[in-house]
Protein backbone atom coordinates (compact mmCIF):
# COMPACT_ATOMS: atom_id res chain seq x y z
CA UNK A 1 0.00 0.00 0.00
CA UNK A 2 1.00 3.58 -0.66
CA UNK A 3 1.62 5.63 2.47
CA UNK A 4 -0.53 8.74 2.50
CA UNK A 5 -1.89 11.49 4.69
CA UNK A 6 -5.67 11.60 4.86
CA UNK A 7 -7.43 14.96 5.01
CA UNK A 8 -11.18 14.95 5.47
CA UNK A 9 -13.37 17.92 4.64
CA UNK A 10 -16.79 18.85 3.28
CA UNK A 11 -15.74 18.00 -0.25
CA UNK A 12 -17.87 15.58 -2.31
CA UNK A 13 -15.23 13.35 -3.94
CA UNK A 14 -11.97 11.59 -3.10
CA UNK A 15 -8.85 13.03 -4.71
CA UNK A 16 -5.12 12.32 -4.59
CA UNK A 17 -2.46 15.03 -4.49
CA UNK A 18 1.28 14.57 -4.82
CA UNK A 19 2.84 17.21 -2.59
CA UNK A 20 6.09 19.07 -3.41
CA UNK A 21 7.90 17.11 -0.67
CA UNK A 22 7.06 13.86 -2.55
CA UNK A 23 4.43 12.75 -0.07
CA UNK A 24 0.91 11.66 -0.95
CA UNK A 25 -2.15 13.42 0.38
CA UNK A 26 -5.64 12.02 -0.03
CA UNK A 27 -8.58 14.37 0.42
CA UNK A 28 -11.92 12.78 1.10
CA UNK A 29 -15.47 13.59 2.28
CA UNK A 30 -15.94 13.28 6.01
CA UNK A 31 -18.34 10.35 5.72
CA UNK A 32 -16.34 8.23 3.26
CA UNK A 33 -15.34 4.90 4.93
CA UNK A 34 -11.61 4.33 5.30
CA UNK A 35 -11.80 0.99 3.47
CA UNK A 36 -13.31 2.77 0.45
CA UNK A 37 -10.49 5.32 0.52
CA UNK A 38 -7.90 2.54 0.73
CA UNK A 39 -9.44 0.80 -2.28
CA UNK A 40 -9.38 4.05 -4.23
CA UNK A 41 -5.70 4.61 -3.44
CA UNK A 42 -4.83 1.00 -4.30
CA UNK A 43 -6.51 1.38 -7.68
CA UNK A 44 -4.34 4.44 -8.36
CA UNK A 45 -1.10 2.88 -7.11
CA UNK A 46 0.56 2.69 -10.54
CA UNK A 47 -0.25 6.33 -11.28
CA UNK A 48 1.01 7.44 -7.85
CA UNK A 49 4.23 5.46 -8.22
CA UNK A 50 4.85 6.97 -11.64
CA UNK A 51 4.28 10.52 -10.38
CA UNK A 52 6.55 10.00 -7.36
CA UNK A 53 9.32 8.58 -9.57
CA UNK A 54 9.03 11.55 -11.93
CA UNK A 55 9.18 13.96 -9.01
CA UNK A 56 12.25 12.20 -7.63
CA UNK A 57 13.97 12.40 -11.02
CA UNK A 58 13.29 16.12 -11.24
CA UNK A 59 14.53 16.64 -7.70
CA UNK A 60 17.74 14.79 -8.54
CA UNK A 61 18.19 16.97 -11.61
CA UNK A 62 17.59 20.15 -9.61
CA UNK A 63 20.11 19.08 -6.99
CA UNK A 64 22.71 18.32 -9.67
CA UNK A 65 22.04 21.57 -11.57
CA UNK A 66 25.08 23.76 -11.12
CA UNK A 67 25.98 26.53 -13.61
CA UNK A 68 29.75 26.91 -13.85
CA UNK A 69 32.37 28.77 -15.84
CA UNK A 70 32.38 27.28 -19.33
CA UNK A 71 28.89 25.81 -19.10
CA UNK A 72 25.98 27.37 -20.96
CA UNK A 73 22.61 28.85 -20.09
CA UNK A 74 19.61 29.83 -22.20
CA UNK A 75 18.85 33.32 -23.44
CA UNK A 76 16.28 33.96 -26.18
CA UNK A 77 16.21 30.28 -26.98
CA UNK A 78 19.94 29.89 -27.52
CA UNK A 79 22.74 28.58 -25.34
CA UNK A 80 25.28 31.17 -24.18
CA UNK A 81 28.45 30.43 -22.21
CA UNK A 82 29.22 31.58 -18.70
CA UNK A 83 32.62 33.27 -18.69
CA UNK A 84 35.00 34.76 -16.15
CA UNK A 85 35.99 38.37 -16.86
CA UNK A 86 38.48 40.41 -14.81
CA UNK A 87 36.83 43.02 -12.63
CA UNK A 88 33.72 43.03 -10.47
CA UNK A 89 31.02 43.60 -13.09
CA UNK A 90 28.43 41.13 -14.31
CA UNK A 91 26.69 41.47 -17.65
CA UNK A 92 25.94 40.05 -21.06
CA UNK A 93 27.98 40.52 -24.23
CA UNK A 94 27.07 37.28 -25.93
CA UNK A 95 28.38 35.55 -22.82
CA UNK A 96 27.15 35.74 -19.26
CA UNK A 97 30.28 37.35 -17.87
CA UNK A 98 31.15 37.75 -14.21
CA UNK A 99 34.22 38.01 -11.95
CA UNK A 100 36.52 34.97 -11.73
CA UNK A 101 36.75 32.80 -8.64
CA UNK A 102 33.06 32.71 -7.73
CA UNK A 103 31.54 29.74 -5.89
CA UNK A 104 28.77 27.73 -7.54
CA UNK A 105 25.92 29.53 -5.77
CA UNK A 106 27.53 32.89 -6.54
CA UNK A 107 27.70 31.99 -10.24
CA UNK A 108 24.03 31.07 -10.17
CA UNK A 109 23.15 34.32 -8.39
CA UNK A 110 25.18 36.31 -10.93
CA UNK A 111 23.30 34.60 -13.78
CA UNK A 112 19.97 35.51 -12.18
CA UNK A 113 21.14 39.12 -11.80
CA UNK A 114 22.03 39.21 -15.50
CA UNK A 115 18.73 37.59 -16.47
CA UNK A 116 16.82 40.21 -14.54
CA UNK A 117 18.70 43.02 -16.29
CA UNK A 118 18.10 41.46 -19.69
CA UNK A 119 14.43 40.83 -18.91
CA UNK A 120 13.87 44.42 -17.77
CA UNK A 121 15.15 45.75 -21.08
CA UNK A 122 13.84 43.15 -23.53
CA UNK A 123 10.39 42.55 -22.08
CA UNK A 124 9.62 46.22 -21.61
CA UNK A 125 10.68 46.92 -25.19
CA UNK A 126 8.47 44.13 -26.49
CA UNK A 127 5.55 45.25 -24.33
CA UNK A 128 5.87 48.77 -25.72
CA UNK A 129 6.06 47.47 -29.30
CA UNK A 130 3.04 45.19 -29.10
CA UNK A 131 1.00 47.61 -26.99
CA UNK A 132 1.24 50.10 -29.85
CA UNK A 133 0.14 47.45 -32.36
CA UNK A 134 -2.78 46.41 -30.18
CA UNK A 135 -3.75 49.94 -29.15
CA UNK A 136 -3.56 49.22 -25.43
CA UNK A 137 -1.68 50.93 -22.61
CA UNK A 138 -0.49 48.93 -19.61
CA UNK A 139 -0.33 50.92 -16.39
CA UNK A 140 3.10 49.43 -15.64
CA UNK A 141 5.36 46.58 -16.76
CA UNK A 142 7.22 44.78 -13.99
CA UNK A 143 9.73 41.94 -13.83
CA UNK A 144 9.14 39.34 -11.12
CA UNK A 145 10.68 36.13 -9.84
CA UNK A 146 7.55 34.06 -10.48
CA UNK A 147 8.32 30.36 -10.93
CA UNK A 148 4.97 29.03 -12.12
CA UNK A 149 3.61 31.91 -14.23
CA UNK A 150 5.31 33.40 -17.26
CA UNK A 151 3.21 36.53 -17.00
CA UNK A 152 0.11 38.05 -15.47
CA UNK A 153 -2.17 41.05 -15.84
CA UNK A 154 -3.94 42.70 -12.93
CA UNK A 155 -7.35 44.34 -12.94
CA UNK A 156 -5.51 47.66 -12.60
CA UNK A 157 -3.71 47.12 -15.87
CA UNK A 158 -0.31 46.17 -14.48
CA UNK A 159 1.59 43.61 -16.54
CA UNK A 160 4.06 41.28 -14.81
CA UNK A 161 6.60 39.02 -16.48
CA UNK A 162 8.85 36.41 -14.88
CA UNK A 163 12.52 37.01 -15.64
CA UNK A 164 12.67 33.34 -16.66
CA UNK A 165 10.69 34.21 -19.79
CA UNK A 166 13.84 35.55 -21.50
CA UNK A 167 15.14 31.98 -21.68
CA UNK A 168 12.48 31.30 -24.33
CA UNK A 169 12.94 31.92 -28.06
CA UNK A 170 11.93 35.43 -29.10
CA UNK A 171 8.80 34.40 -30.98
CA UNK A 172 7.70 32.48 -27.88
CA UNK A 173 8.38 35.53 -25.73
CA UNK A 174 6.23 37.53 -28.16
CA UNK A 175 3.33 35.16 -27.50
CA UNK A 176 3.44 35.71 -23.73
CA UNK A 177 3.69 39.47 -24.19
CA UNK A 178 0.72 39.53 -26.55
CA UNK A 179 -1.21 37.17 -24.26
CA UNK A 180 -0.86 39.47 -21.27
CA UNK A 181 -1.56 42.63 -23.26
CA UNK A 182 -4.73 41.00 -24.61
CA UNK A 183 -5.95 40.81 -21.03
CA UNK A 184 -6.13 44.58 -21.01
CA UNK A 185 -9.13 44.11 -23.30
CA UNK A 186 -10.44 40.81 -21.94
CA UNK A 187 -9.46 39.86 -18.38
CA UNK A 188 -10.38 36.21 -19.01
CA UNK A 189 -9.73 33.42 -21.50
CA UNK A 190 -12.95 33.69 -23.48
CA UNK A 191 -13.25 33.11 -27.22
CA UNK A 192 -13.01 36.84 -27.73
CA UNK A 193 -9.72 36.88 -25.81
CA UNK A 194 -8.20 34.20 -28.04
CA UNK A 195 -9.42 36.04 -31.14
CA UNK A 196 -7.48 39.09 -29.96
CA UNK A 197 -4.33 36.99 -29.51
CA UNK A 198 -4.81 35.28 -32.89
CA UNK A 199 -5.29 38.65 -34.55
CA UNK A 200 -1.69 39.52 -33.66
CA UNK A 201 -0.13 36.03 -33.66
CA UNK A 202 -2.19 33.56 -35.72
CA UNK A 203 0.31 30.76 -34.97
CA UNK A 204 0.13 31.25 -31.19
CA UNK A 205 -0.72 27.57 -30.39
CA UNK A 206 2.71 26.46 -31.59
CA UNK A 207 4.38 29.13 -29.50
CA UNK A 208 2.37 28.10 -26.46
CA UNK A 209 3.54 24.51 -26.98
CA UNK A 210 7.16 25.70 -26.97
CA UNK A 211 6.58 27.19 -23.52
CA UNK A 212 5.61 23.78 -22.18
CA UNK A 213 8.89 22.34 -23.46
CA UNK A 214 10.83 25.11 -21.71
CA UNK A 215 8.82 24.55 -18.53
CA UNK A 216 9.86 20.89 -18.55
CA UNK A 217 13.51 21.89 -18.80
CA UNK A 218 13.23 24.41 -16.00
CA UNK A 219 11.63 21.70 -13.87
CA UNK A 220 15.12 20.21 -13.66
CA UNK A 221 16.94 23.49 -13.00
CA UNK A 222 16.88 25.06 -9.53
CA UNK A 223 17.57 28.75 -10.02
CA UNK A 224 16.44 30.32 -6.77
C-alpha positions in Angstrom: 0.0 0.0 0.0 1.0 3.6 -0.7 1.6 5.6 2.5 -0.5 8.7 2.5 -1.9 11.5 4.7 -5.7 11.6 4.9 -7.4 15.0 5.0 -11.2 14.9 5.5 -13.4 17.9 4.6 -16.8 18.8 3.3 -15.7 18.0 -0.3 -17.9 15.6 -2.3 -15.2 13.4 -3.9 -12.0 11.6 -3.1 -8.8 13.0 -4.7 -5.1 12.3 -4.6 -2.5 15.0 -4.5 1.3 14.6 -4.8 2.8 17.2 -2.6 6.1 19.1 -3.4 7.9 17.1 -0.7 7.1 13.9 -2.5 4.4 12.7 -0.1 0.9 11.7 -1.0 -2.1 13.4 0.4 -5.6 12.0 0.0 -8.6 14.4 0.4 -11.9 12.8 1.1 -15.5 13.6 2.3 -15.9 13.3 6.0 -18.3 10.4 5.7 -16.3 8.2 3.3 -15.3 4.9 4.9 -11.6 4.3 5.3 -11.8 1.0 3.5 -13.3 2.8 0.4 -10.5 5.3 0.5 -7.9 2.5 0.7 -9.4 0.8 -2.3 -9.4 4.1 -4.2 -5.7 4.6 -3.4 -4.8 1.0 -4.3 -6.5 1.4 -7.7 -4.3 4.4 -8.4 -1.1 2.9 -7.1 0.6 2.7 -10.5 -0.2 6.3 -11.3 1.0 7.4 -7.8 4.2 5.5 -8.2 4.9 7.0 -11.6 4.3 10.5 -10.4 6.5 10.0 -7.4 9.3 8.6 -9.6 9.0 11.6 -11.9 9.2 14.0 -9.0 12.3 12.2 -7.6 14.0 12.4 -11.0 13.3 16.1 -11.2 14.5 16.6 -7.7 17.7 14.8 -8.5 18.2 17.0 -11.6 17.6 20.1 -9.6 20.1 19.1 -7.0 22.7 18.3 -9.7 22.0 21.6 -11.6 25.1 23.8 -11.1 26.0 26.5 -13.6 29.8 26.9 -13.8 32.4 28.8 -15.8 32.4 27.3 -19.3 28.9 25.8 -19.1 26.0 27.4 -21.0 22.6 28.8 -20.1 19.6 29.8 -22.2 18.9 33.3 -23.4 16.3 34.0 -26.2 16.2 30.3 -27.0 19.9 29.9 -27.5 22.7 28.6 -25.3 25.3 31.2 -24.2 28.5 30.4 -22.2 29.2 31.6 -18.7 32.6 33.3 -18.7 35.0 34.8 -16.2 36.0 38.4 -16.9 38.5 40.4 -14.8 36.8 43.0 -12.6 33.7 43.0 -10.5 31.0 43.6 -13.1 28.4 41.1 -14.3 26.7 41.5 -17.6 25.9 40.0 -21.1 28.0 40.5 -24.2 27.1 37.3 -25.9 28.4 35.6 -22.8 27.1 35.7 -19.3 30.3 37.3 -17.9 31.1 37.8 -14.2 34.2 38.0 -12.0 36.5 35.0 -11.7 36.8 32.8 -8.6 33.1 32.7 -7.7 31.5 29.7 -5.9 28.8 27.7 -7.5 25.9 29.5 -5.8 27.5 32.9 -6.5 27.7 32.0 -10.2 24.0 31.1 -10.2 23.2 34.3 -8.4 25.2 36.3 -10.9 23.3 34.6 -13.8 20.0 35.5 -12.2 21.1 39.1 -11.8 22.0 39.2 -15.5 18.7 37.6 -16.5 16.8 40.2 -14.5 18.7 43.0 -16.3 18.1 41.5 -19.7 14.4 40.8 -18.9 13.9 44.4 -17.8 15.1 45.8 -21.1 13.8 43.2 -23.5 10.4 42.6 -22.1 9.6 46.2 -21.6 10.7 46.9 -25.2 8.5 44.1 -26.5 5.5 45.2 -24.3 5.9 48.8 -25.7 6.1 47.5 -29.3 3.0 45.2 -29.1 1.0 47.6 -27.0 1.2 50.1 -29.8 0.1 47.5 -32.4 -2.8 46.4 -30.2 -3.7 49.9 -29.1 -3.6 49.2 -25.4 -1.7 50.9 -22.6 -0.5 48.9 -19.6 -0.3 50.9 -16.4 3.1 49.4 -15.6 5.4 46.6 -16.8 7.2 44.8 -14.0 9.7 41.9 -13.8 9.1 39.3 -11.1 10.7 36.1 -9.8 7.6 34.1 -10.5 8.3 30.4 -10.9 5.0 29.0 -12.1 3.6 31.9 -14.2 5.3 33.4 -17.3 3.2 36.5 -17.0 0.1 38.1 -15.5 -2.2 41.0 -15.8 -3.9 42.7 -12.9 -7.3 44.3 -12.9 -5.5 47.7 -12.6 -3.7 47.1 -15.9 -0.3 46.2 -14.5 1.6 43.6 -16.5 4.1 41.3 -14.8 6.6 39.0 -16.5 8.9 36.4 -14.9 12.5 37.0 -15.6 12.7 33.3 -16.7 10.7 34.2 -19.8 13.8 35.6 -21.5 15.1 32.0 -21.7 12.5 31.3 -24.3 12.9 31.9 -28.1 11.9 35.4 -29.1 8.8 34.4 -31.0 7.7 32.5 -27.9 8.4 35.5 -25.7 6.2 37.5 -28.2 3.3 35.2 -27.5 3.4 35.7 -23.7 3.7 39.5 -24.2 0.7 39.5 -26.6 -1.2 37.2 -24.3 -0.9 39.5 -21.3 -1.6 42.6 -23.3 -4.7 41.0 -24.6 -5.9 40.8 -21.0 -6.1 44.6 -21.0 -9.1 44.1 -23.3 -10.4 40.8 -21.9 -9.5 39.9 -18.4 -10.4 36.2 -19.0 -9.7 33.4 -21.5 -12.9 33.7 -23.5 -13.2 33.1 -27.2 -13.0 36.8 -27.7 -9.7 36.9 -25.8 -8.2 34.2 -28.0 -9.4 36.0 -31.1 -7.5 39.1 -30.0 -4.3 37.0 -29.5 -4.8 35.3 -32.9 -5.3 38.7 -34.6 -1.7 39.5 -33.7 -0.1 36.0 -33.7 -2.2 33.6 -35.7 0.3 30.8 -35.0 0.1 31.3 -31.2 -0.7 27.6 -30.4 2.7 26.5 -31.6 4.4 29.1 -29.5 2.4 28.1 -26.5 3.5 24.5 -27.0 7.2 25.7 -27.0 6.6 27.2 -23.5 5.6 23.8 -22.2 8.9 22.3 -23.5 10.8 25.1 -21.7 8.8 24.6 -18.5 9.9 20.9 -18.5 13.5 21.9 -18.8 13.2 24.4 -16.0 11.6 21.7 -13.9 15.1 20.2 -13.7 16.9 23.5 -13.0 16.9 25.1 -9.5 17.6 28.8 -10.0 16.4 30.3 -6.8 
